[in-house]
Amino acid sequence: MKSISNSVVFLMLTFLIVAGCGGNGNGGTIHDSGTGEGDAGDAAADADADADADADADADGDADASTDAQGDGTLPSDGGKDASGSFEGTWTPIVDTCGDAGCPDGGIYPEAVQGASLVWTGEKAILWGGTGQLGVLKAGAVYNPKNNRWVETATDGAPETRWGHFAAWTGSAMIVWGGKGFTGGMLNTGGLYYTDSDTWSALETDGGPEPAMGNGVVLAGKKLVVWGGKAGSSALNTGAVYDLDAKTWTTVAAGSGAPEARYDHVMVWTGKKVLVWGGRSKDGVPLASGALLDLGTGTWTEMSTASAPEGRFSASGVWLGDRLAVWGGLSLSGGAVVTASAGGIYDPETDTWSAITKTGAPLGRSANVAVAVNGKLFIWGGENVSGDFLSSGGVYDPATDTWFLTTKTDSPGKRINAAAVFIGSDVMVWGGASGDFNQPLWHDGGRFTHPSF
């Protein structure tokens, strides 16, 4: 792998992080449909929010004086950490198997990267894009968990270099869309990668949405839905739908009941409707409202705000199979950025919210990964409002409203902007930024499992 001086790497990464990740603006979360087909476009954090958080370090007035039982050296930012919480599960490190003689069986080992996407095909995981030591990548690799082997993907016909993009498994191919390019500009292009033939095909762009920061992107069956975001100084309340079969875009207009313009919001596919919640208004105010879009009729239905979590942006938003889980993220208090308190569960069938317990919960954070695992919410890594990177996480079970903290033994360590996906029996976490000047990007990962999975 090519090398570069640490000072150059640090300056390059600092520029890229300050420039912002873009992505779909969901705070570095992974929106998993609950079927094991991870929507990893949320694999990169909303770096604009991170920059705000860093600028307002130690501004969270909710922090208490209790110690961090997880050993991160940081304080709880929302009082939601129970020091008596149990540590459970098992981490298995994913390490470099390539020696001086090269990788076995003609394989490769991916370079260190942050802001990449990771999707699960049902048999293998596909890593794509991100920011490496020498800049934004137009490269990827397919990982076989059975033999811990990586194989390089083709790049001919692939979308241009990008990070913080959206990616998901369609059932026959990986779809990639959006993100930020080499110069930091937002992209409104994408492509489809077919693992069987190791080939790419481009998505049509005519009629598609305009480039925007912090937009929401989901795969709704055979349709790619893009909505909201920030273009220039304006927040958007419009979007577009791409039909994978017809290869055409259809505009989603701002109609009756549509959410107000926003960016850095949560957006998921429920299996019936597209759900939009939270984010920032055009004035940067955290929102606690949302709505459901029926793709068949193009109509919006406003969500209840009764018992909803406090307004927030860059939150973790995950569809658990029958309900939405919203957790963490960032909010404002007295003009300062603070960690958003705990979270909530939304049931679209009854249009009701219920609170997620703070007892036994991990520290509040953003820029973390979040994955749905058989109806449960998995959280790992990220950073607090003071900019401290975290090497901790937890699993929330909505059926019992309980958390358990993930073990730190053999864990991937402190990182933000990592990629993650549920690979059938465990959660795979890969790459990310370390916060270490001497090794700014991670070149490894880990697989977490628990008997409840």
LOKEKOL-429868 format. One record per residue (C-alpha): residue number from 1; chain; x, y, z. Coordinates in pm, 1 decimal, always signed. Example, Ala and Ser with C-alpha at 12.3 -4.5 7.8 and 13.67 -1.06 7.14 Angstrom:
2
- num	cadena	u	v	w
- 1	A	+1230.0	-450.0	+780.0
- 2	A	+1367.0	-106.0	+714.0
This chain:
453
- num	cadena	u	v	w
- 1	A	+0.0	+0.0	+0.0
- 2	A	+130.4	+347.1	-83.2
- 3	A	+249.2	+556.5	+206.4
- 4	A	+230.9	+925.7	+282.9
- 5	A	+372.5	+1134.1	+564.6
- 6	A	+159.4	+1160.3	+876.4
- 7	A	+150.9	+1538.8	+853.3
- 8	A	+12.7	+1528.4	+499.5
- 9	A	-244.3	+1264.7	+598.3
- 10	A	-354.6	+1470.2	+897.3
- 11	A	-392.0	+1788.9	+695.2
- 12	A	-580.0	+1605.6	+418.0
- 13	A	-821.6	+1440.5	+658.2
- 14	A	-873.1	+1763.1	+849.3
- 15	A	-970.8	+1936.7	+525.6
- 16	A	-1205.8	+1658.1	+424.5
- 17	A	-1374.7	+1631.5	+761.8
- 18	A	-1426.4	+2007.4	+789.5
- 19	A	-1562.8	+2005.6	+434.2
- 20	A	-1833.5	+1765.1	+551.7
- 21	A	-1943.7	+1414.8	+473.5
- 22	A	-2276.6	+1479.0	+308.9
- 23	A	-2412.5	+1129.5	+279.4
- 24	A	-2775.8	+1111.8	+355.8
- 25	A	-2739.2	+1327.9	+660.5
- 26	A	-2835.8	+1072.9	+921.4
- 27	A	-2543.2	+1113.8	+1149.0
- 28	A	-2337.8	+824.5	+1029.2
- 29	A	-2603.5	+572.1	+1088.2
- 30	A	-2679.7	+256.0	+902.1
- 31	A	-3048.4	+222.1	+814.7
- 32	A	-3109.2	-150.1	+801.0
- 33	A	-3442.8	-278.6	+677.7
- 34	A	-3436.5	-559.3	+931.4
- 35	A	-3385.2	-814.0	+655.3
- 36	A	-3008.1	-817.5	+669.6
- 37	A	-2982.4	-592.7	+364.8
- 38	A	-2805.1	-297.9	+522.2
- 39	A	-2857.5	+47.7	+379.4
- 40	A	-2506.5	+171.3	+435.8
- 41	A	-2516.2	+506.7	+271.6
- 42	A	-2536.4	+638.8	+619.3
- 43	A	-2196.4	+487.0	+684.4
- 44	A	-2030.4	+833.3	+713.3
- 45	A	-2107.7	+1086.4	+983.3
- 46	A	-2254.0	+1428.6	+917.9
- 47	A	-1924.3	+1609.1	+951.6
- 48	A	-2090.3	+1948.8	+939.4
- 49	A	-2264.2	+1859.3	+1262.9
- 50	A	-1939.2	+1717.0	+1397.9
- 51	A	-1761.6	+2043.9	+1324.6
- 52	A	-2037.4	+2228.3	+1511.8
- 53	A	-1999.3	+1988.1	+1801.4
- 54	A	-1623.3	+2032.1	+1813.2
- 55	A	-1661.8	+2409.4	+1806.8
- 56	A	-1890.5	+2386.6	+2107.1
- 57	A	-1678.0	+2139.6	+2302.5
- 58	A	-1776.8	+2089.2	+2663.7
- 59	A	-2088.7	+2296.0	+2603.9
- 60	A	-2328.3	+2022.5	+2705.1
- 61	A	-2482.9	+2143.1	+3024.8
- 62	A	-2653.8	+1807.3	+3074.4
- 63	A	-2329.6	+1625.5	+3153.8
- 64	A	-2319.7	+1486.6	+3505.9
- 65	A	-2035.0	+1402.1	+3738.3
- 66	A	-2062.5	+1024.8	+3719.7
- 67	A	-1777.8	+819.2	+3577.9
- 68	A	-1780.3	+633.5	+3250.2
- 69	A	-1792.0	+263.8	+3334.8
- 70	A	-1702.4	+183.2	+2974.9
- 71	A	-1358.2	+333.5	+3014.9
- 72	A	-1380.8	+593.5	+2739.3
- 73	A	-1251.9	+863.2	+2966.3
- 74	A	-1557.4	+1076.1	+2896.1
- 75	A	-1869.2	+1168.9	+3084.8
- 76	A	-2227.7	+1083.4	+2999.5
- 77	A	-2376.1	+1371.9	+2805.4
- 78	A	-2739.8	+1305.4	+2881.3
- 79	A	-2744.8	+1132.9	+3218.1
- 80	A	-2850.1	+816.6	+3037.7
- 81	A	-2558.9	+595.9	+3141.1
- 82	A	-2620.3	+344.1	+3418.1
- 83	A	-2278.8	+261.8	+3567.4
- 84	A	-2407.9	-80.1	+3674.4
- 85	A	-2489.5	-184.4	+3316.8
- 86	A	-2365.1	-526.3	+3210.5
- 87	A	-2112.8	-592.3	+2932.8
- 88	A	-2205.6	-872.6	+2698.1
- 89	A	-2136.6	-1029.9	+2359.8
- 90	A	-1821.3	-1131.8	+2175.4
- 91	A	-1597.1	-943.9	+1933.1
- 92	A	-1391.4	-1126.6	+1669.9
- 93	A	-1126.8	-900.5	+1510.7
- 94	A	-1101.8	-881.2	+1130.8
- 95	A	-729.5	-857.9	+1064.4
- 96	A	-490.1	-844.4	+771.2
- 97	A	-415.2	-1198.5	+651.4
- 98	A	-174.7	-1083.8	+380.1
- 99	A	+193.3	-1138.1	+456.5
- 100	A	+510.0	-1029.0	+279.2
- 101	A	+438.8	-1281.3	+4.4
- 102	A	+101.5	-1120.9	-66.8
- 103	A	-257.6	-1221.7	-1.2
- 104	A	-363.0	-1587.5	-30.6
- 105	A	-570.5	-1705.2	-327.6
- 106	A	-521.7	-1381.0	-520.5
- 107	A	-716.7	-1178.6	-267.0
- 108	A	-649.2	-828.2	-138.0
- 109	A	-671.8	-640.8	+188.1
- 110	A	-857.9	-306.4	+174.7
- 111	A	-669.1	+9.0	+260.4
- 112	A	-750.7	+220.2	+562.4
- 113	A	-1068.3	+416.6	+498.1
- 114	A	-1347.9	+620.6	+653.2
- 115	A	-1688.8	+712.1	+515.3
- 116	A	-1715.6	+396.1	+306.8
- 117	A	-2036.4	+197.5	+253.2
- 118	A	-2090.2	-165.0	+349.3
- 119	A	-2379.9	-382.2	+231.0
- 120	A	-2469.5	-748.6	+279.4
- 121	A	-2570.1	-963.2	-17.0
- 122	A	-2685.6	-1258.6	+189.8
- 123	A	-2350.9	-1430.1	+143.4
- 124	A	-2084.9	-1159.6	+125.3
- 125	A	-2026.4	-798.7	+230.9
- 126	A	-1935.3	-530.2	-22.8
- 127	A	-1718.1	-237.4	+84.1
- 128	A	-1716.6	+63.7	-148.2
- 129	A	-1569.0	+413.6	-168.6
- 130	A	-1474.1	+628.4	+126.4
- 131	A	-1173.7	+844.9	+204.4
- 132	A	-833.0	+676.2	+212.8
- 133	A	-491.9	+809.3	+303.5
- 134	A	-443.4	+959.1	-41.5
- 135	A	-791.7	+1098.5	-91.4
- 136	A	-1141.8	+993.7	-192.6
- 137	A	-1166.6	+645.1	-340.8
- 138	A	-1319.6	+485.8	-646.2
- 139	A	-1253.2	+133.0	-526.6
- 140	A	-1408.0	-148.9	-331.0
- 141	A	-1376.6	-506.6	-211.1
- 142	A	-1601.4	-804.7	-146.5
- 143	A	-1557.7	-981.3	+189.3
- 144	A	-1635.0	-1349.3	+245.0
- 145	A	-1684.3	-1405.2	+620.3
- 146	A	-1649.4	-1783.0	+580.6
- 147	A	-1278.9	-1761.6	+497.0
- 148	A	-1195.1	-1400.7	+597.0
- 149	A	-1098.1	-1327.8	+235.0
- 150	A	-1128.1	-1001.3	+41.1
- 151	A	-1150.3	-975.0	-338.8
- 152	A	-1117.6	-647.7	-529.1
- 153	A	-1421.0	-514.6	-717.9
- 154	A	-1407.2	-387.6	-1074.5
- 155	A	-1381.1	-12.1	-1124.3
- 156	A	-1455.8	+13.5	-1497.3
- 157	A	-1790.2	+186.4	-1533.5
- 158	A	-1811.5	+255.3	-1157.6
- 159	A	-1941.8	+587.8	-1024.8
- 160	A	-1689.5	+863.3	-961.5
- 161	A	-1495.1	+878.9	-635.9
- 162	A	-1712.1	+946.6	-331.7
- 163	A	-1757.6	+911.1	+41.1
- 164	A	-2046.1	+954.0	+281.8
- 165	A	-2270.0	+807.7	+13.1
- 166	A	-2574.2	+582.3	+24.5
- 167	A	-2553.2	+212.6	-65.9
- 168	A	-2790.4	-82.5	-35.4
- 169	A	-2850.6	-431.6	-171.6
- 170	A	-3138.7	-448.6	-420.0
- 171	A	-3157.4	-828.3	-423.1
- 172	A	-2943.1	-859.8	-734.4
- 173	A	-2696.4	-569.7	-717.4
- 174	A	-2549.8	-304.3	-489.5
- 175	A	-2686.5	+42.7	-558.8
- 176	A	-2464.9	+343.1	-481.4
- 177	A	-2586.0	+703.2	-488.8
- 178	A	-2487.1	+1050.2	-376.7
- 179	A	-2221.2	+1143.2	-124.4
- 180	A	-1931.8	+1384.1	-163.0
- 181	A	-1674.2	+1379.5	-438.6
- 182	A	-1301.4	+1444.5	-450.8
- 183	A	-1332.4	+1821.7	-424.5
- 184	A	-1596.2	+1806.3	-149.6
- 185	A	-1893.3	+1886.0	-371.5
- 186	A	-2219.4	+1697.6	-329.6
- 187	A	-2300.3	+1434.8	-593.8
- 188	A	-2632.1	+1337.6	-753.7
- 189	A	-2501.2	+1040.5	-950.0
- 190	A	-2473.5	+670.0	-882.0
- 191	A	-2447.6	+319.2	-1016.7
- 192	A	-2530.1	-49.7	-975.7
- 193	A	-2266.5	-314.2	-902.7
- 194	A	-2340.2	-675.3	-999.1
- 195	A	-2134.4	-919.4	-793.4
- 196	A	-2197.5	-1219.1	-1021.4
- 197	A	-2043.3	-1051.0	-1324.4
- 198	A	-1821.6	-800.0	-1139.4
- 199	A	-1963.1	-519.2	-1354.9
- 200	A	-2113.9	-172.5	-1309.4
- 201	A	-2396.3	+15.2	-1479.8
- 202	A	-2472.4	+384.0	-1432.4
- 203	A	-2797.0	+527.9	-1295.8
- 204	A	-2980.4	+776.0	-1514.7
- 205	A	-2949.4	+1136.8	-1403.2
- 206	A	-3214.5	+1316.8	-1611.0
- 207	A	-3494.7	+1433.8	-1384.0
- 208	A	-3303.4	+1340.3	-1070.8
- 209	A	-3275.3	+1548.0	-752.9
- 210	A	-3030.6	+1835.3	-727.2
- 211	A	-2707.0	+1784.1	-529.7
- 212	A	-2773.5	+1855.6	-162.7
- 213	A	-2603.9	+1815.6	+172.6
- 214	A	-2773.1	+1607.3	+440.9
- 215	A	-3049.1	+1467.4	+221.5
- 216	A	-3236.5	+1148.4	+308.5
- 217	A	-3192.0	+841.8	+86.7
- 218	A	-3360.1	+501.3	+116.1
- 219	A	-3423.3	+200.2	-102.0
- 220	A	-3797.2	+127.2	-107.8
- 221	A	-3826.6	-206.8	-283.8
- 222	A	-3727.2	-133.9	-643.3
- 223	A	-3731.3	+240.7	-595.1
- 224	A	-3459.2	+473.9	-471.8
- 225	A	-3608.0	+766.7	-280.2
- 226	A	-3420.2	+1092.6	-219.4
- 227	A	-3581.4	+1372.4	-18.1
- 228	A	-3483.5	+1695.7	+154.2
- 229	A	-3131.6	+1823.2	+215.4
- 230	A	-2959.5	+2158.6	+198.0
- 231	A	-2864.1	+2316.8	-133.1
- 232	A	-2664.9	+2635.1	-88.3
- 233	A	-2835.1	+2830.1	+189.3
- 234	A	-3176.8	+2673.4	+133.2
- 235	A	-3326.4	+2362.8	+292.7
- 236	A	-3539.8	+2146.9	+62.3
- 237	A	-3883.3	+1991.5	+106.8
- 238	A	-3882.6	+1814.8	-229.5
- 239	A	-3719.7	+1504.3	-370.2
- 240	A	-3730.1	+1240.4	-638.8
- 241	A	-3789.1	+867.6	-684.8
- 242	A	-3579.3	+650.7	-916.7
- 243	A	-3751.0	+341.3	-1057.9
- 244	A	-3485.4	+71.6	-1101.9
- 245	A	-3693.2	-114.7	-1360.3
- 246	A	-3801.8	+185.1	-1569.5
- 247	A	-3470.6	+367.9	-1510.1
- 248	A	-3651.1	+699.3	-1469.8
- 249	A	-3681.3	+968.2	-1202.2
- 250	A	-4014.7	+1107.7	-1078.5
- 251	A	-4033.7	+1427.9	-875.6
- 252	A	-4171.0	+1425.9	-519.9
- 253	A	-4337.9	+1763.1	-480.9
- 254	A	-4409.3	+1948.5	-158.7
- 255	A	-4775.6	+1866.0	-116.4
- 256	A	-5033.9	+1880.7	+158.2
- 257	A	-4906.8	+1723.8	+480.5
- 258	A	-4545.8	+1717.1	+361.3
- 259	A	-4278.9	+1781.6	+625.6
- 260	A	-4123.5	+2124.1	+636.6
- 261	A	-3790.5	+2166.6	+458.3
- 262	A	-3504.4	+2001.0	+645.3
- 263	A	-3167.5	+1830.7	+630.0
- 264	A	-2966.7	+1587.9	+845.9
- 265	A	-3291.5	+1404.3	+915.8
- 266	A	-3383.7	+1039.3	+972.5
- 267	A	-3539.8	+862.3	+673.8
- 268	A	-3635.8	+493.0	+649.9
- 269	A	-3852.9	+260.3	+442.8
- 270	A	-4117.9	+87.7	+653.9
- 271	A	-4209.5	-164.9	+387.9
- 272	A	-4521.5	+40.3	+312.4
- 273	A	-4420.9	+405.3	+328.2
- 274	A	-4118.3	+632.7	+344.5
- 275	A	-4082.0	+784.7	+690.1
- 276	A	-3910.5	+1121.9	+747.8
- 277	A	-3839.9	+1253.1	+1098.6
- 278	A	-3625.6	+1511.6	+1275.9
- 279	A	-3330.9	+1695.3	+1123.9
- 280	A	-3259.5	+2066.8	+1097.4
- 281	A	-3485.2	+2338.1	+959.8
- 282	A	-3367.7	+2596.6	+709.3
- 283	A	-3259.2	+2806.6	+1008.5
- 284	A	-3068.3	+2517.8	+1165.8
- 285	A	-3328.4	+2454.1	+1437.1
- 286	A	-3355.6	+2086.1	+1548.0
- 287	A	-3693.6	+1938.7	+1452.9
- 288	A	-3914.2	+1688.2	+1636.3
- 289	A	-4169.3	+1640.4	+1359.6
- 290	A	-4209.1	+1411.8	+1061.5
- 291	A	-4440.4	+1254.5	+805.5
- 292	A	-4501.4	+938.3	+603.0
- 293	A	-4498.9	+932.4	+222.8
- 294	A	-4714.1	+688.4	+25.7
- 295	A	-4518.3	+626.8	-295.0
- 296	A	-4825.1	+488.5	-470.2
- 297	A	-5035.6	+800.7	-428.9
- 298	A	-4764.6	+1057.8	-361.9
- 299	A	-4948.3	+1173.9	-49.4
- 300	A	-4802.8	+1264.3	+288.8
- 301	A	-4946.1	+1187.8	+634.1
- 302	A	-4821.9	+1387.4	+932.2
- 303	A	-4674.4	+1190.6	+1223.0
- 304	A	-4788.6	+1246.1	+1578.9
- 305	A	-4559.5	+1455.6	+1795.1
- 306	A	-4709.9	+1339.6	+2126.1
- 307	A	-4433.6	+1180.9	+2339.4
- 308	A	-4186.1	+1213.2	+2050.4
- 309	A	-3816.2	+1257.6	+2135.1
- 310	A	-3676.4	+1608.3	+2157.6
- 311	A	-3579.5	+1770.2	+1828.6
- 312	A	-3244.5	+1652.4	+1695.2
- 313	A	-3029.6	+1613.3	+1386.9
- 314	A	-2768.9	+1359.1	+1276.3
- 315	A	-2945.9	+1100.5	+1492.1
- 316	A	-2937.4	+723.5	+1455.2
- 317	A	-3260.0	+618.9	+1284.7
- 318	A	-3316.7	+248.4	+1220.1
- 319	A	-3619.1	+52.1	+1099.9
- 320	A	-3651.2	-253.9	+1325.6
- 321	A	-3892.1	-444.3	+1103.7
- 322	A	-4212.7	-305.5	+1251.7
- 323	A	-4111.3	+17.6	+1426.4
- 324	A	-3866.1	+305.9	+1396.2
- 325	A	-3594.5	+349.2	+1656.9
- 326	A	-3446.3	+700.6	+1694.2
- 327	A	-3151.9	+743.4	+1928.6
- 328	A	-2876.1	+992.1	+2007.8
- 329	A	-2767.8	+1262.9	+1767.1
- 330	A	-2726.0	+1633.1	+1834.3
- 331	A	-2950.2	+1913.9	+1950.6
- 332	A	-2917.7	+2275.1	+2066.6
- 333	A	-2932.2	+2425.9	+2413.5
- 334	A	-2882.9	+2797.1	+2465.2
- 335	A	-2730.2	+2821.3	+2119.6
- 336	A	-2473.0	+2548.8	+2191.7
- 337	A	-2462.4	+2205.3	+2033.7
- 338	A	-2539.3	+1930.1	+2286.7
- 339	A	-2590.2	+1557.0	+2271.1
- 340	A	-2956.9	+1474.3	+2218.6
- 341	A	-3113.9	+1286.0	+2504.5
- 342	A	-3189.3	+913.8	+2469.1
- 343	A	-3450.5	+844.8	+2200.3
- 344	A	-3784.8	+691.5	+2113.3
- 345	A	-3972.0	+416.7	+1928.6
- 346	A	-4237.5	+506.1	+1670.8
- 347	A	-4513.0	+265.4	+1561.4
- 348	A	-4663.5	+379.3	+1227.8
- 349	A	-4961.9	+145.4	+1262.9
- 350	A	-5082.9	+326.5	+1575.7
- 351	A	-4907.4	+660.4	+1510.9
- 352	A	-4762.6	+654.7	+1862.6
- 353	A	-4425.8	+717.5	+2027.6
- 354	A	-4275.9	+549.0	+2332.8
- 355	A	-3954.0	+644.6	+2510.0
- 356	A	-3633.8	+440.7	+2499.1
- 357	A	-3506.0	+384.6	+2851.5
- 358	A	-3188.8	+560.1	+2962.1
- 359	A	-3113.5	+294.8	+3221.8
- 360	A	-2811.6	+92.4	+3119.9
- 361	A	-2777.9	+282.5	+2791.4
- 362	A	-2443.8	+367.4	+2630.7
- 363	A	-2318.1	+723.6	+2622.3
- 364	A	-2502.6	+965.4	+2396.1
- 365	A	-2319.0	+1025.8	+2068.2
- 366	A	-2322.0	+1100.8	+1699.2
- 367	A	-2107.9	+982.3	+1405.7
- 368	A	-2164.1	+626.2	+1530.2
- 369	A	-2287.5	+319.9	+1345.0
- 370	A	-2639.4	+192.7	+1406.8
- 371	A	-2770.8	-137.5	+1272.5
- 372	A	-3097.2	-328.3	+1306.3
- 373	A	-3037.2	-683.5	+1429.4
- 374	A	-3347.3	-904.7	+1434.8
- 375	A	-3566.2	-632.1	+1582.6
- 376	A	-3294.0	-487.3	+1807.1
- 377	A	-3082.6	-171.4	+1777.4
- 378	A	-2701.9	-204.1	+1774.0
- 379	A	-2488.3	+104.8	+1848.7
- 380	A	-2109.7	+131.9	+1832.3
- 381	A	-1838.5	+398.7	+1825.2
- 382	A	-1896.9	+762.9	+1739.5
- 383	A	-1810.4	+1073.7	+1937.9
- 384	A	-1956.2	+1285.1	+2213.7
- 385	A	-2024.8	+1655.8	+2188.2
- 386	A	-1675.9	+1735.4	+2316.5
- 387	A	-1521.6	+1553.0	+2022.7
- 388	A	-1401.9	+1249.6	+2221.8
- 389	A	-1404.4	+933.4	+2010.3
- 390	A	-1578.1	+638.8	+2177.9
- 391	A	-1488.4	+270.0	+2189.1
- 392	A	-1817.5	+156.0	+2332.7
- 393	A	-2167.7	+61.2	+2233.8
- 394	A	-2483.6	-121.0	+2325.8
- 395	A	-2780.5	-323.3	+2205.9
- 396	A	-3137.5	-213.4	+2276.0
- 397	A	-3430.7	-457.3	+2284.2
- 398	A	-3762.3	-270.6	+2237.4
- 399	A	-3960.6	-578.0	+2342.1
- 400	A	-3832.6	-542.2	+2699.1
- 401	A	-3714.8	-178.6	+2685.4
- 402	A	-3368.9	-283.3	+2803.6
- 403	A	-3007.0	-223.0	+2704.1
- 404	A	-2694.8	-428.8	+2739.9
- 405	A	-2353.3	-275.8	+2686.2
- 406	A	-2129.9	-442.2	+2429.1
- 407	A	-1806.6	-588.3	+2560.1
- 408	A	-1488.5	-393.0	+2490.4
- 409	A	-1270.5	-705.3	+2480.6
- 410	A	-1122.3	-744.4	+2129.4
- 411	A	-1345.0	-458.0	+2008.5
- 412	A	-1254.4	-239.0	+1708.2
- 413	A	-1161.9	+49.5	+1937.7
- 414	A	-1240.3	+420.1	+1916.0
- 415	A	-1362.4	+531.7	+1573.9
- 416	A	-1606.6	+752.5	+1386.6
- 417	A	-1732.1	+736.3	+1026.8
- 418	A	-1704.5	+356.9	+1029.9
- 419	A	-1915.1	+127.5	+811.0
- 420	A	-2129.4	-149.9	+955.4
- 421	A	-2389.6	-406.0	+852.7
- 422	A	-2559.6	-716.9	+993.5
- 423	A	-2421.3	-1018.8	+808.9
- 424	A	-2669.9	-1283.5	+915.6
- 425	A	-2527.1	-1388.8	+1250.6
- 426	A	-2322.9	-1091.7	+1368.0
- 427	A	-2256.9	-723.8	+1302.2
- 428	A	-1954.4	-637.4	+1091.3
- 429	A	-1782.5	-303.1	+1166.7
- 430	A	-1507.9	-177.8	+935.8
- 431	A	-1275.3	+120.7	+899.4
- 432	A	-1334.2	+471.7	+1025.4
- 433	A	-1128.9	+761.2	+1158.2
- 434	A	-929.9	+701.8	+1476.5
- 435	A	-858.7	+1052.4	+1606.4
- 436	A	-492.0	+949.0	+1631.2
- 437	A	-248.2	+1179.0	+1449.8
- 438	A	-6.1	+891.7	+1390.6
- 439	A	-272.4	+658.6	+1250.0
- 440	A	-566.8	+872.8	+1139.1
- 441	A	-759.7	+596.0	+960.0
- 442	A	-841.8	+242.0	+1069.7
- 443	A	-723.2	-48.5	+858.1
- 444	A	-926.3	-318.1	+1029.9
- 445	A	-1260.1	-407.6	+1183.5
- 446	A	-1447.5	-658.5	+1391.1
- 447	A	-1752.9	-881.0	+1408.9
- 448	A	-1983.2	-861.9	+1711.2
- 449	A	-2222.9	-1136.4	+1811.3
- 450	A	-2451.2	-1216.8	+2101.1
- 451	A	-2680.3	-1513.3	+2184.4
- 452	A	-2984.7	-1288.4	+2136.0
- 453	A	-2891.9	-1235.6	+1769.0
